[in-house]
Amino acid sequence: MRIQFLGGASRVGSLGMLLEHDHDLLLFDYGYLPSKPPTYPMKAPPVRTCYLSHAHIDHSGMIPWLCGRHDTNVFATMPTIATSDLLHNDSIKVLNLEGYPQPFDEEDLETTRRNFMEMRLGETRKEGDLEITSHSAGHIPGACMYEIVDREVILFSGDIHTLNTELVWGAKPVKCDTLVLESTYAGRRHPDRLKLDHEFLKKVEVTLDRGGKVIIPAFAVGRTQEILLILRRKKFEIWLDGMGKRVNRIYLDFPEALRNAAKLRNAVKDAKRVRSQRGRERALKGEIIVSTSGMLDGGPVLRYINRIKDDPKSGIFLTGYQVDGTNGRRLRDTGSLDMSGVNVKVECEVSFFDFSAHADHDDLLRFINDCDPERVILCHGDNRDLLANDIEGRDVLMPMEGKWVEL
């Protein structure tokens, strides 16, 4: 048995891992990084089956290409299937707007819908002599890890979060011989979550008390829902715009994927949904607007920011990692934004809150020790060597894209 990363080995994003067993190939995840220009993985060879860990584009984004070219069957949880379809459709629109070639088309999306097959958490499937079982990965609703059992046990992590959040329960360790582990937050540590929630809510209150408005750019998948749940602790007036509204409906259709479906249902019910231009004007007279996109590369959020950018009493609260080259990173680094091709200085307050859905450095080390593998294969990280240096008593491999690793 051996594995090869088509992408996402030495960097975050574009993850795809081939597993060869008895001359048969399986693929685990197949995404692209929505950078400018987009970063794509190596082209996958024909594979009969792919196992998808979750819907985020850097893990799922090239699934339509895979299905359109190779008619591959793709197994995933139902929340992942429904959310991936939404994101794949959006990808075509975004790539077209940004002027980049589209790696797949509407016909490929139709093939993908036909080829998606449900795999429930805890379910086991046979692939020849292999047994593959899905386990919750935390991270976002429906995200899973895959336990691959032959003579030895391999665990493919996808993206994991080991701590409980407002939205989902944290991932639990799975005993294995080889752990294929994401290392997105290698070398970095999250702030204490309770303190972070308190600081976030306090900053919102301070901004509103001085007469300002709060704009919260949030990823549609996972982050919007987490932010709504946190904000609901206070009696704020919250307006919701963007793709997060549709993701809310998807998640509420699968309450078993949520830590507390009733809480999310109430949080969604309490938020005022923007449905029209008139609604956007009403939202701007309110207190808080939560909207996509989370990295400020398009979406309704830029319209709101354009209206409050010169008001020092108001604030833009970034709630997720801002990839290099995005408008959100530009705002963090320079205090300015690209507005329709014009560099615009932002005078309102800009704050960042690390509401990450990934395990941090210390959480990853604990997860490794609790899984107790003989071998750890680190992937999906820009600084994975920092994590490797702290792993003791185990073989640690850091393969490069395109290189086969014997197991």
Secondary structure, DSSP 8 states (H G I E B T S, - for coil): -EEEEEESSSSSS--EEEEEETTEEEEE----B--SS-B--------SEEE-----HHHHTTHHHHHHHH--EEEE-HHHHHHHHHHHHHHHHHHHHHT---SS-HHHHHHHHHHEEE--TT-EEEETTEEEEEEE--SSTT-EEEEEESSSEEEE--S---S--SSS--------SEEEEE-TBTT-----HHHHHHHHHHHHHHHHHTT--EEEE--TTTHHHHHHHHHTTS---EEEESTHHHHHHHHHT-GGGSS-HHHHHHHHHHSEE--SHHHHHHHTTSSEEEES-TTSSSSTHHHHHHHHTT-TT-EEEE-S---TTSHHHHHHHHSEEEETTEEEE--SEEEE----SS-BHHHHHHHHHHH--SEEEEES-SSHHHHHTT--SSEEE---TT-EEE-
